[in-house]
Amino acid sequence: MAGPLKTIALLGATGSIGGSTLDVVARHPDRFRIGALSAHGRVDELLALCARFRPDAAVVADPAGFTALRDGLHALGLPTRALAGPQALDEVATDPANDTVVAAIVGAAGVASTLAAARAGKRLLLANKESVVLAGELLMQAARAGGATLLPVDSEHNAIFQCLPADGGRGGVRRLLLTASGGPFRGRTRAELAGITPDQACAHPNWVMGRKISVDSATLMNKGLEVIEAQHLFSLPADRIEVVVHPQSIVHSLVDYVDGSVLAQLGNPDMRTALAYGLAWPERIDSGVAPLDLAALKHFDFEPPTSRPSPAWPWPTARSPLVAVRRRC
């Protein structure tokens, strides 16, 4: 039986996380409604989403888009309020009418509104990893002070969350194991990377993601950020957090316990699983993701990440091919 209708402020509605969130929301109109949508500057896409989900407010973070947003909402005959600028993001993140905030704005631009939502005591679905990397201690303090519920929706951290003790304790936990796919360039030598392009770096073999996170995955920068995130989110030191390469991206992460048990969360590589879990927690709802067919998978592979320089893969420098790709993106 569905509980009270949850009203969601989706910050970063036109990105990949935003699209997955809206797909889950659309499957459960008896559980969720959209109270606010935001985009950085994609006004036409934001207007199309407003026409479909009819939020109370729409925010364009770039103030230059305000007039187009306001006039577009009027032309559609929608009562949705048009807002613009960073302060407007904070406004919808703290609006008492919105009990849930999905923080999906990419980069440092999402930090302020994420902190605002935490201070306001929201159920906060955290997809903006920079909020934890740049301001982890501040975020955790704000969540505690405001009484917020932090629910990570990165696939790895969501998996850890699902595998930890339900009472929130860390007793018996030996270590956390974050899985890494290895990205699109796994196994290639430095010479083979010399001519790569941003589009190739964004062609992840398993996941459909935005360009920044795709390039971060290709360079493995993303995994370093996730270790920092895990320290803050789960209150464990770095020496109890390890990374293991799992190219199939079916085991999303694991928790190793002192009794020899290892709990893993498995599923097809689709962000809707983590988002549905966060939106409905502690319940589980249909996410639209196909059931996992273990027999069809046949095997899982695991290997340690490269941790030492070698002739085939020396430490990155300013001239390294992958560093150049990150700059071009």
C-alpha positions in Angstrom: 0.0 0.0 0.0 1.5 3.3 -1.1 2.1 5.9 1.6 1.5 9.7 1.4 2.4 11.2 -2.0 6.0 12.4 -2.0 6.7 15.7 -3.8 10.1 15.8 -5.5 12.4 18.7 -6.4 14.6 17.3 -9.2 17.7 19.5 -9.6 19.4 18.6 -12.9 16.3 17.4 -14.7 17.7 17.4 -18.2 20.7 15.1 -17.5 20.9 11.4 -17.5 20.1 11.0 -13.8 17.2 13.4 -14.3 15.8 11.3 -17.1 16.1 8.1 -15.1 14.4 9.7 -12.1 11.5 10.9 -14.2 11.1 7.5 -15.7 10.7 6.0 -12.3 8.4 8.8 -11.1 6.1 8.3 -14.2 5.7 4.6 -13.3 4.3 5.5 -9.9 1.9 8.5 -10.1 0.2 7.2 -6.9 3.4 7.7 -5.0 5.3 10.6 -6.4 4.7 14.0 -8.0 7.2 16.6 -9.3 7.2 19.8 -7.3 10.2 21.5 -9.1 12.4 20.9 -12.0 15.7 22.6 -12.9 18.1 22.8 -15.8 21.2 24.8 -16.3 20.4 26.3 -19.7 18.4 23.8 -21.8 15.2 25.8 -21.7 13.4 23.9 -24.5 14.0 20.6 -22.8 12.9 22.0 -19.5 9.7 23.3 -21.0 8.9 19.9 -22.5 9.3 18.3 -19.1 7.2 20.9 -17.5 4.4 20.2 -20.0 4.5 16.5 -19.1 5.0 16.7 -15.3 3.4 20.1 -14.5 5.6 21.1 -11.6 4.9 24.0 -9.3 8.2 25.6 -10.1 10.8 25.5 -12.9 14.3 26.9 -12.5 16.9 27.7 -15.1 20.2 28.2 -13.3 21.6 30.5 -16.0 19.7 33.8 -15.5 20.0 34.5 -19.2 17.3 31.8 -19.9 14.7 33.3 -17.6 12.7 35.2 -20.2 12.5 32.2 -22.5 11.4 30.0 -19.6 8.8 32.4 -18.4 7.3 33.1 -21.8 7.4 29.4 -22.7 5.5 28.4 -19.6 2.9 31.1 -20.4 2.6 29.9 -24.0 1.9 26.4 -22.7 -0.8 27.6 -20.4 1.0 26.2 -17.4 0.7 27.7 -13.9 4.4 26.7 -13.2 6.4 29.5 -11.6 9.5 30.5 -13.6 12.7 31.1 -11.5 16.3 31.7 -12.4 19.7 31.7 -10.8 21.6 29.9 -8.0 19.4 31.4 -5.3 16.3 29.9 -7.0 17.9 26.4 -6.8 18.2 26.9 -3.0 14.6 28.1 -2.9 13.1 25.0 -4.4 15.6 22.8 -2.5 14.3 24.2 0.8 10.6 24.7 -0.1 8.5 23.0 2.6 6.2 21.7 -0.2 9.1 19.5 -1.5 9.9 16.7 0.9 12.4 14.9 -1.4 15.3 16.5 -3.3 17.2 14.7 -6.0 20.6 16.4 -6.3 21.7 15.6 -9.8 23.4 18.9 -10.9 26.9 18.1 -12.3 30.0 19.5 -10.7 30.6 22.2 -8.0 27.5 24.0 -9.3 25.4 21.5 -7.3 27.1 21.9 -4.0 25.1 25.0 -2.6 21.7 23.6 -3.3 22.6 20.2 -1.9 23.8 21.7 1.3 20.6 23.8 1.5 18.5 20.7 1.1 20.4 18.9 3.9 20.0 21.9 6.2 16.3 21.9 5.5 16.0 18.3 6.6 15.0 16.8 3.2 15.1 13.2 2.0 18.1 13.9 -0.2 19.0 11.5 -3.0 22.6 12.3 -3.6 23.9 12.0 -7.2 26.1 15.1 -7.1 29.4 13.5 -5.9 31.2 16.9 -5.8 29.0 17.8 -2.8 30.7 15.0 -0.8 34.2 15.4 -2.3 34.4 19.2 -1.9 32.3 19.6 1.2 31.8 16.2 2.8 32.2 17.2 6.4 30.0 20.2 5.9 27.3 18.1 4.2 27.3 15.4 6.9 27.1 18.1 9.6 24.3 19.9 7.8 22.4 16.6 7.4 22.7 15.8 11.1 21.7 19.3 12.2 18.8 19.5 9.8 17.6 15.9 10.3 18.0 15.1 6.6 18.0 11.5 5.3 21.0 11.1 2.9 20.4 8.3 0.3 23.3 7.8 -2.1 22.3 7.0 -5.6 25.7 6.4 -7.2 25.4 2.8 -8.1 28.4 1.8 -6.0 27.4 3.8 -2.9 23.8 2.8 -3.2 25.0 -0.9 -3.3 27.1 -0.4 -0.1 24.1 1.3 1.6 21.9 -1.7 0.7 24.5 -4.2 2.1 25.3 -2.4 5.4 23.4 -3.4 8.6 19.9 -2.0 8.6 20.4 -0.3 12.0 23.0 2.0 10.5 25.9 0.6 12.6 29.3 -0.5 11.4 29.8 -3.3 13.9 31.3 -6.4 12.2 32.2 -4.5 9.0 35.8 -5.2 7.9 36.0 -3.3 4.7 34.0 -1.8 1.8 34.7 -3.0 -1.8 33.8 -0.5 -4.5 33.7 -2.1 -8.0 35.0 -0.4 -11.1 34.2 -1.4 -14.6 37.6 -0.3 -15.9 35.8 1.9 -18.5 36.1 1.8 -22.3 39.9 1.7 -22.3 40.5 -1.2 -19.9 43.5 -3.3 -21.1 44.8 -0.8 -23.6 48.5 0.3 -23.6 49.7 3.9 -23.5 50.5 3.7 -27.2 46.9 2.6 -28.0 45.6 5.6 -26.1 47.5 8.2 -28.0 44.8 8.9 -30.5 41.6 8.6 -28.4 38.8 11.2 -28.6 36.3 12.5 -26.1 33.5 10.6 -27.9 35.4 7.4 -27.5 35.9 8.2 -23.8 32.2 8.7 -23.4 31.3 5.4 -25.0 31.1 3.4 -21.8 30.7 -0.3 -22.4 28.0 -0.8 -19.7 26.5 2.5 -18.5 24.7 5.4 -20.2 25.9 8.5 -18.4 26.6 12.2 -18.9 29.9 13.2 -20.6 31.7 14.4 -17.4 31.1 11.2 -15.4 31.8 9.1 -18.5 35.2 10.7 -19.0 35.9 10.4 -15.3 35.1 6.7 -15.6 37.4 6.3 -18.6 40.3 7.9 -16.7 39.4 6.1 -13.4 39.3 9.5 -11.8 35.7 8.7 -10.8 36.9 5.8 -8.6 39.2 8.0 -6.6 36.3 10.4 -6.0 34.1 7.5 -4.9 36.6 6.4 -2.3 36.5 9.9 -0.8 32.7 9.8 -0.9 32.6 6.5 0.8 34.7 7.8 3.7 32.2 10.5 4.4 29.0 8.7 3.7 29.8 5.5 5.7 32.2 6.9 8.3 35.1 4.5 7.6 38.7 5.4 7.0 40.4 5.0 3.6 42.4 2.0 4.6 39.1 0.0 5.0 37.9 1.0 1.5 39.2 -0.9 -1.5 38.6 -1.0 -5.2 38.2 -4.1 -7.4 37.7 -4.1 -11.2 34.6 -5.9 -12.3 34.2 -5.3 -16.1 30.6 -6.8 -16.3 29.2 -4.1 -13.9 26.7 -6.5 -12.5 28.1 -6.6 -8.9 27.8 -2.9 -8.0 29.8 -3.1 -4.7 30.3 -5.3 -1.7 30.7 -5.2 2.1 33.1 -7.6 3.7 32.3 -8.6 7.3 34.7 -9.9 10.0 33.0 -13.3 10.1 34.0 -14.1 6.5 30.7 -13.1 4.9 30.7 -10.8 1.9 27.4 -9.2 0.9 27.0 -7.9 -2.6 24.3 -6.0 -4.4 23.8 -7.2 -8.0 21.6 -5.9 -10.8 21.6 -4.9 -14.5 23.6 -1.7 -15.0 20.7 0.8 -14.9 20.6 3.9 -12.6 16.8 3.5 -12.2 17.4 0.7 -9.7 19.3 2.9 -7.3 16.9 5.8 -7.9 13.8 3.7 -7.2 15.4 2.4 -4.0 16.2 6.0 -2.9 12.7 7.3 -3.8 10.8 4.6 -2.0 13.2 3.6 0.8 12.7 1.6 3.0 10.2 0.0 0.5 11.1 -1.4 -2.9 9.1 -0.6 -6.0 9.2 -1.4 -9.7 12.0 0.6 -11.4 11.4 -0.6 -15.0 14.8 -2.4 -15.0 14.7 -6.0 -16.4 15.3 -8.8 -14.0 18.8 -10.1 -13.8 19.3 -13.4 -15.8 22.2 -15.0 -14.0 22.3 -18.0 -16.3 22.8 -15.8 -19.3 25.8 -14.1 -17.6 27.8 -17.3 -17.3 30.7 -15.8 -15.2 31.9 -12.8 -13.3 35.4 -11.4 -13.6 37.3 -9.6 -10.8 40.8 -8.2 -10.9 42.9 -5.6 -8.9 43.3 -2.1 -10.3 46.7 -1.1 -11.6 48.5 0.4 -8.7 52.1 0.8 -9.9 53.7 2.5 -12.9 54.8 0.2 -15.6 56.2 0.6 -19.2 52.7 -0.1 -20.5 51.0 2.3 -18.1 53.1 4.9 -16.3 51.7 7.4 -13.9 49.6 10.2 -15.6 51.4 13.4 -16.5 50.2 16.6 -18.0 50.9 15.1 -21.4 49.1 11.8 -20.8 46.4 11.0 -23.4 43.6 10.6 -20.8 44.5 13.9 -19.1 44.2 15.6 -22.5 40.8 14.0 -23.1 39.5 15.3 -19.7 40.7 18.8 -20.6 38.9 18.7 -24.0 35.7 17.6 -22.3 
